[in-house]
Amino acid sequence: MAIVSKDDTELSIVRQCQLLEVSRSSHYHEPKGESKQNLELMAQIDRLHLEHPYFGAVRMAKHLSTDDLVVNVKRIRRLMRKMDISAIYPVPNTSEACKYHQKYPYLLKGLNIDRNNQVWSMDITYIPMAKGFMYLCAIIDWHSRYLLSWTLSNTMTVDFCLEALQKAVSIYGTPEILNTDQGSQFTSEEFTSAVLNAEIKFSMDGVGRATDNICIEVRLVCFRTALKGAGRSRAAIAA
């Protein structure tokens, strides 16, 4: 560590590490770079990614393996992550807006959310399946972070969003504010009418402002990642 000086005549290295609250081992540790073999693999990964940008770690490892060298998928995944390379493939746009629908202002800026049923957050995500996608619509309470209701559909219609809202309201009552993105399902006349008729204030994220609805965005990303990591998407849906 450059901050620890071995030329200091007043403080020993031990004392400097104690004052900085770092271990001596971290001072003496010299990080090792990638091996020559890994550097060669990274060059090949870079070349293959340019030729086949849709290759993930599994297909990349298969193409890089030879009779003399069998490349581990975990190794390729680590190197791809280090190179900031990932497979390019189409994913559903679950927040596509309709320019003809009315949009509502974002009401949560500076708002002190300190009780349940004050603000609900609602969003849609996709779940990769063996053939195509399923769509998950979920509602959580912003204060308690509790999942209030969820629905699944194989289409991006407004029906399963309305069903999720109706389920949550029937169990927990109505919130003061419902926050969503500007997806066409949420800005549709059917959905906005259901929200306003229930005397709920409607709040919408700004354009390109995913952090406005970060409360549920993070939950859905974690859920999708967990399903993908476990490799059990179909089993989870069936359950």
C-alpha positions as CSV (number, residue, x, y, z in Angstrom):
1,M,0.0,0.0,0.0
2,A,1.5,3.3,-1.1
3,I,0.0,5.1,1.9
4,V,2.3,3.1,4.2
5,S,5.8,4.3,4.0
6,K,8.7,2.1,4.8
7,D,11.0,5.1,4.9
8,D,9.2,6.7,7.9
9,T,11.7,7.0,10.7
10,E,9.2,7.7,13.5
11,L,6.5,5.1,12.8
12,S,7.2,1.5,12.1
13,I,5.2,-0.3,9.4
14,V,3.3,-2.2,12.1
15,R,2.3,1.0,13.8
16,Q,1.3,2.7,10.5
17,C,-0.9,-0.3,9.7
18,Q,-2.5,-0.1,13.2
19,L,-3.3,3.6,12.8
20,L,-4.8,3.0,9.4
21,E,-6.7,0.0,10.6
22,V,-5.4,-2.3,7.9
23,S,-3.7,-5.6,8.2
24,R,0.1,-5.9,7.5
25,S,-0.6,-8.7,5.0
26,S,-2.5,-6.3,2.8
27,H,0.5,-4.0,2.8
28,Y,2.8,-6.7,1.7
29,H,0.4,-8.3,-0.7
30,E,1.2,-7.8,-4.4
31,P,-1.8,-8.7,-6.6
32,K,-1.0,-11.2,-9.3
33,G,-2.1,-10.4,-12.9
34,E,-3.8,-12.9,-15.2
35,S,-1.7,-15.9,-16.3
36,K,-0.4,-16.0,-19.8
37,Q,-3.0,-18.7,-20.7
38,N,-5.8,-16.5,-19.4
39,L,-4.5,-13.5,-21.4
40,E,-4.6,-15.7,-24.5
41,L,-8.1,-16.8,-23.7
42,M,-9.2,-13.2,-23.2
43,A,-7.8,-12.3,-26.6
44,Q,-9.8,-15.2,-28.1
45,I,-12.9,-14.3,-26.2
46,D,-12.6,-10.7,-27.6
47,R,-12.3,-12.1,-31.2
48,L,-15.2,-14.5,-30.8
49,H,-17.4,-11.8,-29.2
50,L,-16.9,-9.6,-32.3
51,E,-17.8,-12.5,-34.6
52,H,-20.6,-14.0,-32.5
53,P,-21.9,-11.3,-30.1
54,Y,-24.8,-13.6,-29.1
55,F,-22.4,-16.2,-27.5
56,G,-22.7,-16.5,-23.7
57,A,-20.2,-18.2,-21.4
58,V,-21.4,-21.7,-22.2
59,R,-21.1,-21.4,-26.0
60,M,-17.9,-19.4,-25.6
61,A,-16.3,-22.2,-23.5
62,K,-17.4,-24.8,-26.0
63,H,-15.8,-23.0,-28.9
64,L,-12.6,-22.3,-27.0
65,S,-12.2,-25.9,-25.8
66,T,-9.8,-28.1,-27.8
67,D,-8.4,-31.6,-27.5
68,D,-5.5,-30.3,-25.6
69,L,-7.4,-27.8,-23.4
70,V,-10.9,-28.1,-21.9
71,V,-12.0,-24.7,-20.8
72,N,-14.2,-24.4,-17.7
73,V,-17.4,-22.4,-18.1
74,K,-16.8,-20.7,-14.7
75,R,-13.4,-19.5,-15.9
76,I,-14.8,-18.1,-19.1
77,R,-17.7,-16.4,-17.2
78,R,-15.2,-14.7,-14.9
79,L,-13.0,-13.5,-17.7
80,M,-16.0,-12.2,-19.7
81,R,-17.1,-10.4,-16.6
82,K,-13.7,-8.9,-16.1
83,M,-13.7,-7.8,-19.8
84,D,-17.2,-6.4,-19.4
85,I,-18.5,-8.7,-22.2
86,S,-21.9,-10.2,-22.2
87,A,-24.1,-11.9,-24.8
88,I,-26.3,-9.6,-26.8
89,Y,-29.8,-10.9,-27.3
90,P,-33.3,-9.4,-27.5
91,V,-35.3,-9.0,-24.3
92,P,-38.9,-7.7,-24.0
93,N,-39.5,-4.0,-23.4
94,T,-41.9,-4.1,-20.5
95,S,-42.1,-0.2,-20.2
96,E,-43.0,0.8,-23.7
97,A,-45.1,4.0,-23.5
98,C,-47.9,5.1,-25.8
99,K,-47.7,8.7,-26.8
100,Y,-51.5,9.1,-27.0
101,H,-52.1,8.1,-23.4
102,Q,-52.2,10.6,-20.6
103,K,-49.2,10.6,-18.2
104,Y,-49.3,11.6,-14.5
105,P,-46.7,13.5,-12.5
106,Y,-44.2,11.8,-10.1
107,L,-45.5,12.5,-6.6
108,L,-42.8,10.8,-4.5
109,K,-40.0,13.3,-4.7
110,G,-39.2,14.6,-1.2
111,L,-42.2,12.6,0.2
112,N,-41.7,11.2,3.7
113,I,-43.0,7.6,3.4
114,D,-43.5,6.5,7.0
115,R,-46.5,4.1,7.1
116,N,-48.0,1.2,5.3
117,N,-50.6,1.8,2.5
118,Q,-49.2,5.2,2.0
119,V,-47.5,4.3,-1.3
120,W,-47.7,1.2,-3.4
121,S,-45.2,0.5,-6.2
122,M,-46.2,-1.6,-9.2
123,D,-44.1,-2.9,-12.1
124,I,-43.8,-5.6,-14.8
125,T,-40.8,-7.9,-15.5
126,Y,-40.2,-10.8,-17.8
127,I,-39.2,-14.4,-16.9
128,P,-37.2,-16.3,-19.6
129,M,-38.7,-19.6,-20.4
130,A,-37.6,-22.5,-22.6
131,K,-39.6,-21.0,-25.5
132,G,-40.4,-17.3,-25.1
133,F,-41.2,-15.3,-21.9
134,M,-43.7,-15.1,-19.1
135,Y,-44.6,-11.7,-17.7
136,L,-44.8,-11.0,-14.0
137,C,-46.8,-8.0,-12.6
138,A,-46.2,-7.3,-8.9
139,I,-47.2,-4.8,-6.3
140,I,-45.3,-4.0,-3.1
141,D,-45.8,-1.6,-0.3
142,W,-43.1,1.0,-0.4
143,H,-42.8,1.3,3.4
144,S,-42.9,-2.3,4.5
145,R,-41.4,-3.7,1.3
146,Y,-44.1,-6.4,1.5
147,L,-45.2,-8.1,-1.7
148,L,-49.0,-7.4,-1.8
149,S,-50.0,-9.3,-4.9
150,W,-48.7,-10.7,-8.2
151,T,-50.0,-12.1,-11.4
152,L,-48.5,-14.0,-14.4
153,S,-49.4,-13.7,-18.1
154,N,-47.9,-14.8,-21.4
155,T,-49.1,-11.6,-23.0
156,M,-48.5,-7.9,-22.2
157,T,-52.1,-6.9,-22.0
158,V,-53.6,-4.7,-19.3
159,D,-55.8,-7.5,-17.9
160,F,-53.2,-9.1,-15.6
161,C,-52.2,-5.6,-14.3
162,L,-55.8,-4.9,-13.3
163,E,-56.0,-8.3,-11.7
164,A,-53.0,-7.7,-9.6
165,L,-54.4,-4.3,-8.5
166,Q,-57.8,-5.7,-7.7
167,K,-56.2,-8.6,-5.7
168,A,-54.1,-6.2,-3.6
169,V,-57.0,-3.8,-3.0
170,S,-59.4,-6.6,-2.0
171,I,-57.0,-7.8,0.7
172,Y,-55.2,-4.6,1.9
173,G,-57.6,-1.8,1.0
174,T,-56.6,1.2,-1.1
175,P,-53.3,3.1,-0.8
176,E,-53.0,6.8,-0.9
177,I,-50.6,6.7,-3.9
178,L,-49.9,4.1,-6.6
179,N,-46.5,4.6,-8.4
180,T,-45.8,2.9,-11.8
181,D,-43.7,3.6,-14.8
182,Q,-45.1,5.0,-18.1
183,G,-45.7,1.7,-19.7
184,S,-48.7,1.5,-22.0
185,Q,-50.5,-1.0,-19.7
186,F,-50.4,1.5,-16.8
187,T,-51.3,4.6,-18.9
188,S,-54.3,2.8,-20.6
189,E,-57.8,4.1,-20.0
190,E,-58.9,0.9,-18.4
191,F,-56.1,1.0,-15.8
192,T,-56.1,4.7,-15.1
193,S,-59.9,4.6,-14.6
194,A,-59.6,1.7,-12.1
195,V,-57.0,3.7,-10.1
196,L,-58.8,7.0,-10.1
197,N,-62.2,5.5,-9.5
198,A,-60.7,3.9,-6.3
199,E,-59.7,7.4,-5.3
200,I,-56.0,6.6,-5.4
201,K,-53.5,9.3,-6.4
202,F,-51.6,8.2,-9.5
203,S,-47.8,8.7,-9.7
204,M,-45.6,7.9,-12.6
205,D,-41.8,7.7,-13.1
206,G,-40.2,10.3,-15.3
207,V,-39.0,9.2,-18.7
208,G,-35.8,7.2,-18.4
209,R,-36.0,7.4,-14.6
210,A,-35.9,3.8,-13.4
211,T,-34.6,5.0,-10.0
212,D,-38.0,6.7,-9.4
213,N,-39.5,3.3,-8.8
214,I,-36.3,1.7,-7.5
215,C,-38.2,0.1,-4.6
216,I,-39.8,-2.5,-6.8
217,E,-37.2,-2.5,-9.6
218,V,-34.6,-4.0,-7.3
219,R,-37.0,-6.6,-6.0
220,L,-37.9,-7.8,-9.5
221,V,-34.3,-7.9,-10.7
222,C,-33.4,-10.0,-7.7
223,F,-36.3,-12.3,-8.3
224,R,-35.4,-12.8,-12.0
225,T,-31.8,-13.3,-11.2
226,A,-32.6,-15.9,-8.6
227,L,-34.7,-17.8,-11.1
228,K,-32.1,-17.6,-13.7
229,G,-29.3,-18.6,-11.3
230,A,-31.2,-21.6,-10.1
231,G,-32.1,-22.7,-13.6
232,R,-35.7,-23.4,-12.5
233,S,-37.9,-20.9,-14.3
234,R,-40.3,-23.5,-15.5
235,A,-40.5,-25.3,-12.2
236,A,-41.1,-22.0,-10.3
237,I,-43.9,-21.0,-12.7
238,A,-45.5,-24.4,-12.4
239,A,-45.4,-24.2,-8.6
